Amino acid sequence: MKKKLTFLGIETSCDETAASIVRENEDNTADVLSNVISSQINEHREFGGVVPELAARSHVQNIDFIVQESLRQSKIRLEDVDGVAATAGPGLIVCLTVGYNIGKSLATFSEKPFLPINHLEGHALSPSIENKISFPYLLLLVSGGHSQFIIVNEINNYKQIGTTIDDAVGEAFDKTGKILGLEYPGGPKIEELAKLGNKEAFKLPRPIINRAGCHLSLAGLKTAVIREAKKIDSEQKRYDLAASFQNTINEILSKKTKVAMKEFNKNNYTRYKTFVVAGGVAANQAIRKNLIQVSNEMNFKPVFPSKEYCGDNAAMIAWAGIKRYKKKLFNNDDSVKSRWPLDKNAPFLKGPGLKI
């Protein structure tokens, strides 16, 4: 009988200190034995966003306890794991360095293989922790820093067909929350406010909605929210603006997802009709409902990770480590990276003067 691999995963790419022990199941899903996350929301709330130096200091203070707690909860000793995986990018360099160095040190000390993991690959594979998913599939990765449509052909084989040319979806939610006077992080609070508002109250722009394929642009929407927020004279209008903003995001994602699905089908992937949505924004229930409706309309099967695997977590890093280890995909680049695209051939579509 084949040995089931067990990995320790470590994640410190931004403001969560996380460690997890994951064991593979025979059916190609994972058994998450522990998934410990220490959030830094309270430390950064007064600044309205993540302060890299504060985040790194908090990682240094917490990482040892978080790793030990993940081992304790899983009832697994470090010497019994088959490997250690840690996020090596993309993210904040000062934060990435903490988890990466701890992971590499633990692997060296215990004489285990060490696998540097792309944070985006962790998100891309996260739904397969709980679901049996066949390659290829269409992925919408929506988080605070990334919004991308990607064809996932196989582990380590990704083709980006769409991205944001300015703000990411999660970034737009957080910035809108700040505009509306909500505490950081504003994204989840926008979702709550939207439930109390009229989504048709404000007509907001949908930039490049009918051009640029499945690329996204949200900076113009954010500017419109700033303009409308200055006119708000009641709490109800605040709710209405939150609802209108979220509805506009859903309209944009609906249109662009359909374009991406048609592109996926064009590439002779018609036998496989799986649409995976991952990243922190995938936890938003209104967005889930909207994308499920789009999937049904376009004859795709929608798959979402559970809420605990949507945001930054170490279970997805351990799982990506197991997947790469089995494929003998070892990355020998001994460094962390602030930018690390899944598709190395994809053009970088951000910056002034961009024409699309």
C-alpha positions in Angstrom: 0.0 0.0 0.0 1.3 3.4 -1.0 2.4 5.7 1.9 0.2 8.7 2.4 2.4 11.9 2.4 2.1 14.3 5.3 3.5 17.8 5.0 3.9 20.8 7.3 2.9 24.1 5.5 3.9 27.6 6.6 2.3 30.8 5.3 3.5 34.4 6.1 3.0 36.3 2.8 1.1 39.2 4.3 -0.7 39.6 7.7 -1.6 36.1 8.7 0.8 33.8 10.5 -0.3 30.3 9.6 0.9 26.7 9.9 -0.9 23.5 9.0 -0.3 19.7 8.9 -1.9 18.0 5.9 -2.1 14.4 4.9 -3.2 13.2 1.5 -6.1 10.8 1.1 -6.3 7.9 -1.3 -9.0 9.6 -3.3 -6.7 12.6 -4.2 -8.2 14.9 -1.6 -6.6 16.0 1.7 -7.0 15.3 5.4 -6.3 18.6 7.1 -5.0 17.5 10.6 -4.5 21.1 11.8 -4.9 24.6 10.3 -3.7 27.3 12.7 -4.0 30.9 11.7 -3.1 34.0 13.7 -4.6 37.1 12.2 -3.1 40.6 12.6 -6.3 42.6 11.8 -6.3 44.4 15.2 -2.6 45.5 14.8 -3.3 47.1 11.4 -6.8 48.4 11.9 -5.8 51.8 13.1 -3.7 52.3 9.9 -6.5 51.2 7.6 -4.2 48.6 5.9 -1.2 46.3 6.3 2.0 48.0 7.5 4.8 45.6 6.3 7.2 46.2 9.2 4.5 45.6 11.8 3.4 42.5 10.0 6.9 41.1 9.8 7.5 41.8 13.5 4.3 40.0 14.4 5.3 37.0 12.3 8.6 36.8 14.1 6.8 36.9 17.5 4.2 34.3 16.6 5.7 31.8 14.1 7.3 29.5 16.6 4.1 29.1 18.7 1.9 28.7 15.6 4.1 25.9 14.1 4.2 24.1 17.5 0.5 24.5 17.9 -0.1 23.0 14.4 2.0 20.0 15.4 0.3 19.6 18.8 -3.2 19.8 17.3 -2.4 17.2 14.6 -0.7 14.9 17.0 2.2 14.6 14.5 5.9 15.1 15.4 8.1 17.1 13.1 10.3 14.1 12.5 7.2 12.2 11.2 6.3 14.6 8.4 7.5 13.9 4.9 8.3 17.4 3.9 8.0 21.1 4.7 6.5 23.7 2.4 6.5 27.4 2.9 5.3 30.4 0.8 8.1 32.0 -1.2 6.0 34.6 -3.0 4.3 36.6 -4.1 3.8 38.9 -1.1 5.6 41.3 1.2 9.3 40.4 1.2 9.8 41.2 4.9 6.9 38.9 5.7 7.7 36.1 3.3 11.3 35.9 4.7 10.1 35.0 8.2 8.0 31.9 7.2 10.4 30.9 4.4 13.5 30.9 6.7 11.7 29.1 9.5 10.4 26.4 7.1 13.8 25.9 5.5 15.5 25.7 9.0 12.9 23.1 10.2 13.4 21.0 7.0 17.2 21.1 7.3 17.1 20.3 11.1 14.7 17.3 10.6 16.4 16.2 7.3 13.2 16.6 5.3 12.7 18.0 1.8 11.9 21.7 1.6 9.5 23.1 -1.1 9.1 26.8 -1.7 5.5 27.4 -2.8 3.9 30.0 -5.0 1.1 31.5 -2.9 -1.1 31.7 -6.0 -0.6 28.0 -6.7 -1.8 27.3 -3.2 -5.0 29.2 -4.0 -5.3 27.5 -7.4 -5.2 24.0 -5.8 -7.1 24.8 -2.6 -10.5 23.6 -3.8 -9.0 20.1 -4.4 -8.3 19.8 -0.6 -12.0 18.8 -0.3 -13.1 18.0 -3.9 -11.9 15.6 -6.5 -11.1 17.8 -9.5 -9.8 16.7 -12.9 -7.4 18.8 -15.0 -7.8 21.0 -16.9 -10.1 23.5 -15.3 -10.9 27.2 -15.5 -9.8 29.2 -12.4 -11.0 32.6 -11.2 -8.5 33.7 -8.6 -9.9 36.7 -6.7 -8.1 38.0 -3.6 -6.8 41.3 -2.1 -3.9 41.5 -4.5 -4.8 39.3 -7.5 -7.7 38.9 -9.9 -7.0 36.5 -12.7 -8.7 34.0 -15.0 -6.3 31.0 -15.5 -6.6 27.7 -17.3 -5.1 25.2 -15.0 -3.7 22.5 -17.3 -1.8 20.5 -14.6 0.4 21.2 -11.6 3.0 23.8 -12.6 1.2 24.3 -16.0 -0.9 27.5 -16.0 -2.1 29.8 -18.8 -3.4 33.2 -17.8 -6.1 34.5 -20.1 -7.3 37.5 -18.0 -6.2 39.7 -15.2 -6.8 43.1 -13.7 -5.0 46.1 -15.2 -5.3 48.1 -12.0 -7.1 47.2 -8.8 -7.8 43.6 -7.7 -11.4 42.7 -6.7 -10.5 42.3 -3.0 -8.5 45.6 -3.1 -11.5 47.4 -4.6 -13.7 46.0 -1.8 -11.3 47.1 0.9 -10.8 50.6 -0.6 -14.6 51.0 -0.9 -15.0 50.0 2.7 -12.5 52.7 3.7 -14.3 55.3 1.5 -17.5 54.4 3.4 -15.9 54.8 6.7 -15.7 51.1 7.6 -12.9 49.6 9.6 -10.1 47.5 7.9 -10.6 45.0 6.3 -13.6 46.6 4.6 -14.4 43.8 2.2 -16.4 41.5 4.5 -18.2 44.6 6.0 -19.3 45.8 2.5 -21.0 42.4 2.1 -23.0 43.0 5.3 -23.9 46.6 4.5 -25.0 45.5 1.0 -27.7 43.3 2.5 -29.4 46.4 3.9 -29.3 48.4 0.7 -30.9 48.8 -2.7 -28.4 47.5 -5.4 -30.1 49.6 -8.1 -29.9 52.9 -6.2 -26.6 54.0 -7.8 -25.6 53.6 -11.5 -21.8 52.9 -11.3 -19.4 52.5 -14.2 -18.3 49.0 -15.4 -14.9 49.8 -17.0 -13.8 47.9 -20.2 -16.9 45.7 -19.7 -17.3 45.2 -23.5 -13.7 45.0 -24.5 -10.3 43.6 -23.6 -11.5 40.0 -23.5 -11.6 38.8 -19.9 -9.3 41.4 -18.5 -10.7 43.5 -15.6 -10.4 47.2 -14.7 -11.8 48.5 -11.4 -10.0 51.8 -10.7 -12.7 53.8 -12.5 -15.4 52.1 -10.3 -13.5 53.0 -7.2 -13.3 56.7 -8.4 -17.0 56.7 -9.0 -17.6 55.4 -5.4 -15.5 58.2 -4.0 -17.6 60.8 -6.0 -20.9 59.3 -4.9 -19.8 58.9 -1.2 -19.4 62.7 -0.9 -23.1 63.1 -1.6 -24.3 60.6 1.0 -26.6 62.3 3.5 -28.2 59.3 5.3 -27.2 55.9 6.6 -29.6 54.2 4.1 -27.8 55.8 1.2 -24.6 54.4 2.6 -26.1 50.9 2.5 -27.4 51.6 -1.0 -23.9 52.6 -2.2 -22.4 49.4 -0.7 -25.1 47.3 -2.4 -24.7 49.1 -5.7 -20.9 48.7 -5.6 -21.2 44.9 -4.9 -23.8 44.5 -7.6 -21.6 46.3 -10.1 -18.7 44.0 -9.2 -21.0 41.0 -9.8 -22.1 42.4 -13.2 -18.5 42.8 -14.2 -17.6 39.3 -13.0 -20.6 37.8 -14.8 -19.7 39.3 -18.1 -15.9 38.6 -17.9 -16.5 35.1 -16.6 -18.6 34.2 -19.6 -15.9 35.5 -21.9 -13.3 33.4 -20.0 -15.5 30.3 -20.3 -15.9 30.8 -24.0 -12.1 31.1 -24.3 -11.7 28.0 -22.2 -14.0 26.1 -24.6 -12.2 27.4 -27.6 -9.0 25.6 -26.5 -10.6 22.2 -27.0 -11.3 21.7 -23.3 -15.0 20.9 -24.0 -14.9 17.6 -22.2 -14.0 19.3 -19.0 -16.4 21.9 -17.6 -15.1 22.7 -14.1 -15.0 26.3 -12.9 -13.0 26.9 -9.8 -13.2 30.1 -7.8 -10.5 30.6 -5.1 -9.0 33.4 -3.0 -10.3 35.6 -0.2 -13.1 37.1 -2.2 -14.5 33.6 -2.9 -15.9 33.7 0.6 -18.3 36.5 -0.4 -21.8 34.8 -0.5 -23.3 37.2 -3.0 -20.4 36.7 -5.4 -20.7 32.9 -5.0 -24.4 33.0 -5.8 -23.7 35.1 -8.9 -20.9 32.9 -10.2 -23.0 29.7 -9.6 -25.7 31.2 -11.7 -23.2 32.0 -14.5 -21.8 28.5 -14.3 -25.2 26.9 -14.6 -26.0 29.2 -17.6 -22.7 28.3 -19.3 -22.8 24.5 -18.4 -19.9 24.6 -16.0 -19.6 22.9 -12.7 -18.7 25.5 -10.0 -16.3 24.5 -7.2 -15.4 26.7 -4.3 -13.1 26.0 -1.3 -14.7 26.1 2.2 -14.4 29.5 3.9 -11.4 28.5 5.9 -9.4 27.8 2.7 -10.4 31.0 0.9 -8.2 33.5 2.7 -4.5 33.1 3.4 -3.9 29.8 5.1 -1.1 27.2 5.4 -3.3 24.1 4.5 -3.2 25.1 0.9 0.6 25.6 1.1 1.1 22.2 2.6 -1.2 20.7 0.0 0.6 22.4 -2.9 3.8 21.0 -1.4 2.5 17.5 -1.5 1.3 17.9 -5.1 4.7 19.3 -6.2 6.7 16.7 -4.3 4.8 13.8 -5.9 5.6 15.3 -9.3 9.2 15.8 -8.3 8.8 19.5 -8.9 11.5 20.9 -6.7 12.3 24.6 -6.9 16.0 25.3 -6.1 15.7 29.1 -6.3 16.8 30.1 -2.8 14.9 33.4 -2.6 11.6 34.9 -1.8 9.8 37.0 -4.5 7.4 40.0 -4.2 6.0 39.1 -7.7 5.7 35.6 -9.0 3.2 35.0 -11.7 1.8 31.5 -12.2 2.1 31.9 -16.0 5.6 33.2 -16.5 4.8 34.0 -20.1 1.8 36.2 -19.3 2.3 39.9 -20.0 2.4 42.3 -17.0 -0.6 44.5 -17.5 -0.3 47.2 -14.9 1.1 50.7 -14.9 0.6 54.1 -16.4 0.2 54.4 -20.2 -1.1 50.9 -20.6 -3.2 50.4 -23.7 -5.6 47.5 -23.8 
